Each structure stands twice: as C-alpha cells, then as structure tokens.
Amino acid sequence: MAVSEPARPAQGIIGLVRESLSGSDQDYTTGDLGRSILLLAIPMILEMLMESLFGIVDAFFVSGLGTQAVAAVALTEAILTIIFGVAIGLSMAATAMVARRMGEKDQGGASIAAVQAIWIGIFCAVPVALGGLIYAPELLRLMGGDEHVIRTGTIYTRTILGGCVTVFLLFLNNAIFRGAGDAAIAMRALWISNLINIILNPCLIRGWGPFPELGLLGSAVGTTIGRGCGVAFQFWVLFGGMSRLTVNRSQIGVDFPVLWKLARVSATGIAQFLVSTASWLGLVRIIALSGAAALAGYMLALRMVIFIILPAWGLCNAAATMVGQSLGAGKPDRAEKAVYAAGRYNMAFLMTVALGFIFGAEHLLRIFSSDPEVIRYGVACLRYVSYGYGFYAWGMVTVQAFNGAGDTTTPTLINLACQWALQIPLAWALSSGLGLGATGVFAAMTISESVLALIGLWAFRRGSWKEQKI
C-alpha cells in the first residue's frame, strides 16, 4: 500500500493528459472547473506550438538557398501577419458564437454559425489571394525588399498568398472546434499540416526521390499543401459526424442574418489584433533609435517570450471556450469562476517563467548570440517584461474572456487606451525624453501591460459581458 499511494496523483495527471489528447466527452458547462480548463488547455497549447512551427520549418529549410531566399520568406511572413490578424479576428467571433450555441444545447445553431464562419473566411480569402497573385512584387518592394529579393521571392510570395484560403480556413475551422469543446481535433489538424510540411519542404526544395527540384517555390508549395491537408482533415471531421459539432447538407447555404452578426463581431476582433500589431511596430521603431544591438536584443528576447508563454495562451483560449459555453447554458457565475481559476493557473505559470527569466536571462540569450551588447539589451528586456508577469497573466485571461463572451469591443478599446494612448507616448518619453534608450521602452511595456491588466480586471468585474448577446 505504501508503494502504490504516491502513484495515484501521477496516474490522475497522466489520465487527464491522455483524455485531453484523445478527445474528451466532458460537458464543460458542468463538473469540476479545474479539470474542464485543463482538458481544453492541454491540446490548445500543443495546437499553438504546431502553428508556430510553420515559419520555423520554412526558415530552416530555406536557409540553404541563400540570403535573398531567407529575406523573401521573412518579408512574406511579415505580410502574413496582417492576414493572420484578419483570420484571428474572424476566429474570435466563430469561437464565441459556436461556444454560445453549444452551451445552449443548440446543435443546429452551432452548425449554422460554423458554416457562416467558413463562408466569411472564403469571402475574405478571395481578394487577398488575387491581390497576392497580381501584386506580389509590389508587396515585397513595399516591405523593403531590394530587386534581388523581389526577383528571387516573387514566386514564393505569389504561391503563399495565392493559397491563403488554407490559412483562413485552418484558423477558422480550429476556432469552430475549440468553441465546440473539441480542442483535440484542432490540435490534430495542425499535427497533420506540420508533418506534411516537414516532409514536403526538403523534398520539393531539393528534388529528393520522385519530387521535382523547385528551390524556393518548393517551400511555398509544401507549406500550402500541408495547410490544405489540414483543412481537408477538418472538413472530413466536420462533415463526417466525427466531432461534437456536425454539419449536414441542409446547413451549407449562406444564412445572411447569422453571417452579418459574425461579421460585426469579427470587425472589432480584427481591429483588436491590428491595434496590438501596430503598437508593436511602433515600439520597434523607437527601439531602433538605440541601434542595431538594441533591436537585435529585443527581437531575440521577444521570440523567446512568445515561445515560452504558449501554455499561457492555451489557458486563455480554454477560458474563452468556458465563458462562451457557460453563458450559453445560462450559467454566468460558472463562466466568472472559470476565468478566475484560469487566471490563478496562468499567474502561477507566468510567475515561474518570470523567475527563470530574471535569474537566467543571460544564460538563455547566450544560446542564440555571443555579442555582449545584444545580450545586454536582451537581458534588460526579459527582466523588465518579467516584472509585470503577475499582472500580465490576468490581462491575457480577461481579454480572452471578453472575446469568448462575444464582446470584442471592450478589449479593443482597452488595447487602444493602454497600447496607444499610454504605451507608445510613455516609451518615447522614457527613451528619448529621459535618455533611457531602449531600457525606457522595456519599462514602458511593463507599465502599460500592467495597467491593461488592472483595467481588464476592473471591466470584467463590472459584469456587463454577462449580458452580451451573440
């Protein structure tokens, strides 16, 4: 007995992980909150990790083709950031509406909402694809590419943007599955996409086996086919009755009232993401005034932060699904408790990360750079950002809670206030006015994100999101 007792908690944890990865039949509107959040969060974390692999895989395999090829991929990824912003905004609305209908036990309504989200994604993808096919050289030039990069990268950019419907649908279908509580299916779609991308990229770039040697074009073709296979898997599950949410033929048509409602919520969701992206570009511009070492240190630190806090975003997305389904089930108190539980988990995780960054920043950065100036700025960035992680944990969760309720306007207004009215002016004042340089920008980031978290919590506690109709 003494030997078996300690194994029970481990078996419980292992069982929870297995259930989350295989797909759970849990009704997220009832039962233990902590268990529900973790069942949703674990596959969501892995899903996000897989999404981040696309750019890494492309950069890795293209690196042997020369500087111009790498630059073309980097510039195309920058263009894709805008497309991701639109897709993420659409996804917020899709998750919120599907989750609400699922919470109401309205399977038909959830299916109709899912189909309308897919139609919106297709409608948005068509003009983007046409623009990319026609204006790829001009877009690369607009992003700062020289003639060598434009000549090398045009075919890559045309192929990636021309196939952008796969980007929209991959995001949207996974948002639908998350809203339905089928996070494991969303995770599997990205596993399939990445596996095919990893196999096809080197084969098509270098002409291995029966594949033609396409060079840089091969990377674009491999990535697009990989995403397309992920979308095909999503549709196979969605229309084949293999998930909580099933679409039948009678629900495939356009439902304009539902489509319009989704579009309206999506508009502020897109604005929310673009406000944050534009703020980030503003910070980069201010940091660049301190020199290349400051910019390189910031970029290295930022990449490290984005990768390491992926579990935090998994928890936030789980909270969004819990809020949407609980509101649909007429249980706003459960929705509120779920957000507070996710916030506590998130704070515990990010405070642990903060300790690692504060005391181990230099060792971590030396893995990627040996330049003492780059490391100095990177260490400063990691440490300053870490000081605000206790606040940031709550800001992330409350913003996603509003999105899960279908209230994308409140987070957009909070982002505008904190990131544009506060962060950018404060960064400029501390950096240039007080002569703190890039360190002043890092301090402004911590201050503004902490204020954002406090305002987010205050707005959340007011409870108006509980009355949000969608």
C-alpha positions in Angstrom: 0.0 0.0 0.0 2.8 2.3 0.9 4.3 1.8 -2.6 1.1 2.4 -4.6 -0.1 5.5 -2.8 2.3 8.0 -4.4 1.4 6.7 -7.9 -2.2 7.8 -7.7 -1.8 11.6 -8.4 0.6 10.8 -11.2 -1.9 8.3 -12.7 -4.6 11.0 -12.4 -2.4 13.5 -14.2 -1.4 11.0 -16.9 -5.1 10.1 -17.3 -6.1 13.7 -17.7 -3.4 14.3 -20.4 -4.5 11.2 -22.3 -8.1 12.1 -22.1 -7.4 15.7 -23.3 -5.3 14.5 -26.3 -7.6 11.7 -27.3 -10.7 14.0 -27.1 -12.9 14.3 -24.1 -16.7 13.8 -23.8 -16.7 16.2 -20.8 -19.7 18.6 -20.6 -17.9 21.8 -20.0 -21.0 23.5 -18.6 -21.0 21.1 -15.6 -18.4 19.4 -13.3 -15.1 20.4 -11.9 -13.8 23.7 -13.3 -10.1 22.9 -12.9 -10.5 19.6 -14.8 -12.5 21.3 -17.6 -10.0 24.0 -18.1 -7.0 21.6 -18.3 -8.9 19.2 -20.6 -9.3 22.2 -23.0 -5.9 23.9 -22.4 -3.6 20.9 -23.0 -4.5 20.3 -26.7 -4.8 24.1 -27.2 -1.2 24.6 -26.1 0.0 21.9 -28.5 -2.1 23.4 -31.3 -0.4 26.8 -30.8 3.0 25.2 -30.7 2.3 23.5 -34.1 1.1 26.7 -35.6 4.4 28.4 -34.7 6.3 25.6 -36.4 5.3 26.6 -39.9 7.5 29.7 -40.0 10.4 27.9 -38.3 10.3 25.0 -40.7 10.2 27.2 -43.7 13.1 29.3 -42.5 15.2 26.2 -41.6 14.9 24.5 -45.0 15.1 27.7 -47.0 18.3 28.9 -45.1 20.5 26.8 -47.5 19.1 28.7 -50.6 20.9 32.0 -49.8 20.3 35.3 -48.2 17.8 36.5 -50.8 15.6 33.5 -50.3 15.6 33.8 -46.5 14.8 37.5 -46.8 11.9 36.7 -49.2 10.5 34.3 -46.6 10.9 36.8 -43.8 9.1 39.6 -45.8 6.3 37.2 -46.8 5.9 36.2 -43.1 5.5 39.9 -42.3 2.8 40.3 -44.9 1.1 37.1 -43.5 1.0 38.8 -40.1 -1.8 41.1 -41.4 -3.6 38.0 -42.8 -3.2 36.3 -39.5 -4.8 39.3 -37.8 -7.9 39.1 -40.0 -8.1 35.3 -39.5 -7.7 35.6 -35.7 -10.4 38.3 -35.6 -12.8 36.1 -37.5 -11.8 33.2 -35.3 -12.7 35.1 -32.1 -16.3 35.6 -33.4 -16.5 32.0 -34.6 -15.4 30.5 -31.2 -17.7 32.8 -29.3 -20.8 32.1 -31.4 -20.3 28.3 -31.6 -19.5 28.1 -27.9 -22.7 30.0 -27.0 -24.9 27.8 -29.2 -23.2 24.6 -27.8 -23.8 25.9 -24.3 -27.5 26.4 -25.2 -27.5 22.8 -26.5 -28.5 24.2 -29.9 -26.5 21.9 -32.1 -28.2 23.2 -35.3 -27.5 26.8 -34.4 -23.8 25.9 -33.7 -23.6 24.2 -37.1 -25.1 27.1 -39.0 -22.7 29.5 -37.2 -19.8 27.3 -38.2 -20.8 27.3 -41.8 -21.2 31.1 -41.9 -17.7 31.5 -40.4 -16.3 29.3 -43.2 -18.2 31.4 -45.8 -16.7 34.6 -44.4 -13.2 33.1 -44.5 -13.7 32.2 -48.1 -15.1 35.6 -49.0 -12.1 37.3 -47.3 -9.5 34.9 -48.8 -10.5 35.5 -52.5 -9.5 39.2 -52.8 -6.3 38.6 -50.7 -5.3 35.7 -53.0 -6.0 37.7 -56.2 -4.0 40.7 -54.8 -1.1 38.4 -53.8 -1.0 36.8 -57.3 -1.1 40.1 -59.1 0.9 42.4 -56.9 3.4 40.1 -55.2 6.5 42.1 -56.5 5.0 45.4 -55.4 4.2 44.0 -51.9 7.8 42.8 -51.5 9.0 46.2 -52.6 6.6 47.9 -50.1 8.0 45.8 -47.3 11.6 47.0 -48.1 12.9 44.2 -50.4 15.6 45.1 -52.9 15.5 44.0 -56.5 17.4 40.8 -55.8 15.0 39.7 -53.1 12.0 40.6 -55.3 13.3 38.6 -58.2 14.0 35.6 -56.0 11.0 35.8 -53.8 8.1 36.8 -56.1 7.1 33.2 -56.9 7.2 32.2 -53.2 5.1 35.2 -52.2 2.6 34.5 -55.0 2.2 30.9 -54.0 1.8 31.6 -50.3 -0.7 34.4 -50.8 -2.5 32.7 -53.6 -3.2 29.8 -51.3 -4.2 31.9 -48.4 -7.6 30.4 -48.3 -5.9 27.5 -46.4 -4.7 30.0 -43.8 -8.1 31.4 -43.2 -9.8 28.0 -43.1 -7.2 26.4 -40.9 -7.7 29.2 -38.3 -11.5 29.3 -38.6 -12.1 25.6 -38.5 -9.9 25.2 -35.5 -11.8 28.1 -33.8 -15.0 26.3 -34.5 -13.7 23.1 -32.9 -12.4 25.0 -29.9 -15.8 26.7 -29.5 -17.5 23.3 -29.6 -15.1 21.9 -27.0 -13.2 19.7 -29.5 -9.7 21.1 -28.9 -8.1 17.8 -29.6 -9.4 17.8 -33.2 -7.9 21.3 -33.7 -4.6 20.1 -32.4 -4.6 17.0 -34.7 -5.3 19.2 -37.8 -2.1 21.2 -37.1 -0.2 18.0 -36.4 -1.2 16.7 -39.8 -0.4 20.1 -41.5 3.1 20.3 -39.9 4.0 16.7 -40.6 3.2 17.0 -44.3 5.0 20.4 -44.4 8.1 19.0 -42.8 8.2 16.1 -45.3 7.4 18.1 -48.4 9.6 21.1 -47.8 13.0 19.5 -48.2 11.7 17.1 -50.9 10.4 19.8 -53.1 13.2 22.3 -52.4 16.0 19.8 -53.2 14.2 17.4 -55.5 14.6 14.3 -53.4 13.2 11.0 -54.7 10.3 11.4 -57.2 9.8 15.1 -56.4 10.9 17.9 -58.8 13.6 20.3 -57.6 11.7 23.6 -57.2 14.0 25.6 -54.9 12.3 28.4 -53.0 9.0 27.6 -54.8 9.1 24.1 -53.3 8.9 25.6 -49.8 5.8 27.6 -50.7 4.2 24.6 -52.4 5.0 22.3 -49.4 3.6 24.7 -46.9 0.4 25.3 -48.8 -0.2 21.6 -49.4 0.4 21.0 -45.7 -2.1 23.6 -44.7 -4.5 22.3 -47.3 -4.3 18.7 -46.0 -5.0 20.1 -42.5 -8.1 21.8 -43.9 -9.2 18.6 -45.7 -8.9 16.7 -42.4 -11.0 19.4 -40.7 -13.8 19.2 -43.3 -13.7 15.4 -43.1 -14.3 15.5 -39.4 -16.8 18.4 -39.5 -19.0 17.0 -42.3 -18.4 13.3 -41.4 -20.1 13.4 -38.0 -16.9 12.7 -36.0 -17.0 15.6 -33.6 -19.3 17.2 -31.1 -20.4 19.5 -34.0 -21.7 18.0 -37.2 -22.7 19.9 -40.4 -25.2 18.4 -42.8 -26.1 19.4 -46.4 -29.1 21.4 -45.4 -26.9 23.8 -43.3 -24.3 24.6 -46.0 -26.1 27.6 -47.5 -25.5 31.2 -46.6 -27.6 32.5 -43.7 -27.3 36.3 -44.0 -28.5 37.3 -40.5 -26.0 34.9 -38.8 -23.3 35.9 -41.3 -23.8 39.6 -40.6 -23.7 39.1 -36.9 -20.4 37.2 -37.2 -19.0 39.8 -39.4 -20.0 42.6 -37.0 -18.3 40.9 -34.0 -15.3 40.0 -36.2 -14.7 43.6 -37.3 -13.7 44.7 -33.7 -11.9 41.4 -33.2 -9.7 42.2 -36.3 -9.2 45.8 -35.0 -8.2 44.4 -31.6 -5.4 42.4 -33.2 -4.3 45.1 -35.6 -4.1 47.7 -32.8 -1.7 45.4 -30.9 0.4 44.7 -34.1 0.6 48.4 -34.9 1.7 49.2 -31.4 4.4 46.6 -31.6 5.7 48.1 -34.9 5.7 51.5 -33.1 7.9 50.1 -30.3 10.2 48.5 -32.8 10.7 51.9 -34.5 11.5 53.6 -31.1 13.9 50.8 -30.1 15.7 51.0 -33.5 16.8 54.5 -32.5 19.1 52.9 -29.9 20.9 51.0 -32.5 21.1 47.5 -34.1 22.3 45.8 -30.9 19.2 47.1 -29.1 16.9 45.9 -31.8 18.6 42.5 -32.1 18.4 42.0 -28.3 14.7 42.9 -28.3 13.9 40.6 -31.1 15.7 37.7 -29.5 14.0 38.3 -26.2 10.6 38.7 -27.8 10.9 35.4 -29.8 11.9 33.6 -26.5 8.9 35.2 -24.7 6.4 34.3 -27.4 7.6 30.6 -27.5 7.8 30.1 -23.7 4.4 31.6 -22.8 2.5 29.4 -25.3 1.0 27.5 -22.3 -0.4 30.8 -21.1 -2.3 31.3 -24.3 -3.6 27.8 -24.1 -5.1 28.6 -20.7 -6.6 31.8 -22.1 -8.2 30.1 -25.0 -9.6 27.5 -22.7 -11.1 30.3 -20.6 -12.8 31.8 -23.7 -14.5 28.5 -24.5 -15.6 28.0 -20.9 -17.1 31.5 -20.9 -19.0 31.1 -24.2 -20.4 27.7 -23.3 -21.3 28.7 -19.7 -23.1 31.8 -20.9 -25.0 29.7 -23.4 -26.0 27.3 -20.6 -27.3 30.3 -18.6 -24.5 29.9 -16.0 -22.7 33.3 -15.9 -21.4 32.5 -12.4 -19.7 29.4 -13.7 -18.2 31.5 -16.5 -16.8 34.0 -14.0 -15.4 31.3 -11.8 -13.7 29.7 -14.8 -12.0 32.9 -15.6 -10.7 33.4 -12.1 -9.5 29.8 -12.0 -7.7 30.2 -15.3 -6.2 33.5 -14.1 -4.8 31.8 -11.0 -3.3 29.0 -13.1 -1.9 31.5 -15.5 -0.4 33.7 -12.8 1.3 30.7 -11.2 2.8 29.6 -14.5 4.0 33.1 -15.6 5.5 33.9 -12.2 7.5 30.7 -12.6 8.6 31.8 -16.0 9.4 35.3 -14.7 11.8 33.8 -12.1 13.6 31.9 -14.9 13.9 35.0 -17.0 15.0 37.3 -14.1 17.8 34.9 -12.9 18.6 33.0 -16.1 18.2 35.6 -18.8 21.9 35.9 -19.7 22.4 32.1 -19.9 19.3 31.8 -22.1 20.4 34.5 -24.5 23.9 33.2 -24.9 22.4 30.2 -26.7 21.5 32.5 -29.6 24.1 35.2 -29.5 27.6 35.9 -28.3 27.5 39.7 -28.9 27.8 41.3 -25.4 25.7 44.3 -26.5 22.9 42.2 -27.9 22.9 40.1 -24.8 22.8 43.2 -22.5 19.7 44.6 -24.2 18.1 41.2 -24.4 18.6 40.6 -20.7 17.2 44.0 -19.9 14.1 43.3 -22.0 13.5 39.8 -20.5 13.9 41.1 -16.9 11.7 44.2 -17.3 8.9 42.3 -19.0 9.1 39.6 -16.3 8.4 42.2 -13.6 4.9 42.6 -14.9 4.1 38.9 -15.5 1.9 38.7 -12.4 -0.3 41.4 -13.9 0.1 40.2 -17.5 -1.3 36.8 -16.6 -4.6 38.4 -15.6 -4.7 40.7 -18.6 -4.4 37.9 -21.0 -7.2 35.9 -19.4 -9.6 38.7 -19.1 -9.1 39.9 -22.7 -9.9 36.3 -23.9 -12.8 36.1 -21.5 -14.4 39.1 -23.2 -13.7 37.6 -26.6 -15.3 34.3 -25.5 -18.4 36.2 -24.5 -18.6 37.8 -27.9 -17.6 41.2 -26.6 -14.7 42.1 -28.8 -15.2 45.8 -28.5 -14.1 46.2 -24.8 -10.7 44.6 -25.4 -10.2 46.7 -28.5 -10.9 49.9 -26.5 -8.6 48.7 -23.7 -5.8 48.0 -26.2 -6.2 51.4 -27.8 -6.1 53.1 -24.4 -3.2 51.2 -23.0 -1.1 50.5 -26.0 -1.5 53.7 -28.0 -2.6 56.4 -25.5 -0.2 55.1 -22.8 2.5 52.7 -24.1 3.8 54.5 -27.2 3.9 58.0 -25.7 5.5 56.6 -22.5 8.0 54.6 -24.4 9.0 57.7 -26.4 9.2 59.9 -23.2 11.3 57.4 -21.2 13.5 56.5 -24.2 14.2 60.0 -25.7 12.9 62.5 -23.1 14.7 60.9 -20.1 17.5 59.5 -22.2 16.9 55.9 -21.1 17.1 54.5 -24.6 15.7 51.0 -25.2 15.6 50.3 -21.5 12.9 53.0 -21.2 10.9 51.2 -23.9 11.1 48.0 -21.9 9.9 49.8 -18.8 7.0 51.3 -20.7 6.0 47.9 -21.9 5.8 46.6 -18.4 3.9 49.6 -17.0 1.4 49.7 -19.8 0.7 45.9 -19.8 0.2 46.1 -16.0 -2.2 48.9 -16.4 -4.0 47.0 -19.1 -4.4 44.0 -16.7 -5.8 46.2 -14.0 -8.3 47.9 -16.3 -9.2 44.5 -17.8 -10.0 43.1 -14.3 -12.0 46.2 -13.4 -14.1 45.9 -16.6 -14.5 42.2 -16.1 -15.7 42.6 -12.5 -18.4 45.1 -13.7 -20.0 42.1 -15.4 -21.5 43.7 -18.5 -20.1 40.9 -20.6 -22.6 38.5 -19.0 -25.4 40.3 -20.9 -23.6 40.2 -24.2 -25.9 38.8 -27.0 -24.4 36.9 -29.9 
